[in-house]
Amino acid sequence: MKIYSPPLVLLLLTALSELSISSAQTTVQNVAPGTRAAATAFSAEPITVKTPTATLYGTLELPRSHRRVPVVLIIAGSGPTDRDGNSPLLPGPNNSLKLLAEALAERGIASVRYDKRGIGETGKAMQLAAEKTKTTIREEDFNFENFIDDAIFWGKQLLADRRFSSLIVLGHSEGSLIGMVAAQRMGAHAYVSIAGAGRPIQQIILGAS
């Protein structure tokens, strides 16, 4: 598995789309020097994965292609950050992960981004399920392994999907920590860290206190 921490993620992921050269389809083909390839048309559709304890909800950005394409599993950062990269703790939406997914799709690379446990559509579904069983969802009941396992469930589902030629795991911030473990356990072809931790956790905790 290849591991990257890129300054220019989009350019790197475009290159990663050639991991399966015989089957992957990119949009940069037969383009004259100094010109830009036309963006690939794509569609966004809902996607879910079922785990033993919850159903997770996400969005699949799928380029239109007659061939298999690479797919990127995008894992959001810490706190109540949704699949699009937005958080109620920050003023207004930024849609950072949604914009990233759309830019990848324009370059012929599919992606899945999802709401983590307790967040967004996944959180609402979990709350409804808890109300039916008269149980309570508590944040302290979630642990890091839960989030790693969830990413692995997504990864295995994508690896089994014949529409995709290769799987790249991309994590932002805390999602980078989740992704680096999950990518190895699921057998991803590559891993990309965006603003992931570059120091031991004890140093980070001391620096944040």
HELIX and SHEET records of a PDB file:
HELIX    1   1 VAL A    9  LEU A   16  1                                   8    
HELIX    2   2 SER A   96  GLU A  106  1                                  11    
HELIX    3   3 GLY A  120  THR A  133  1                                  14    
HELIX    4   4 GLU A  139  ASP A  141  5                                   3    
HELIX    5   5 PHE A  144  LEU A  159  1                                  16    
HELIX    6   6 GLU A  174  MET A  186  1                                  13    
HELIX    7   7 ILE A  201  ALA A  208  1                                   8    
SHEET    1   A 7 LYS A   2  TYR A   4  0                                        
SHEET    2   A 7 ALA A 190  ILE A 194  1                                        
SHEET    3   A 7 PHE A 164  HIS A 172  1                                        
SHEET    4   A 7 VAL A  69  ILE A  75  1                                        
SHEET    5   A 7 ALA A 110  TYR A 114  1                                        
SHEET    6   A 7 THR A  55  PRO A  63 -1                                        
SHEET    7   A 7 PHE A  42  LYS A  50 -1                                        
END                                                                             
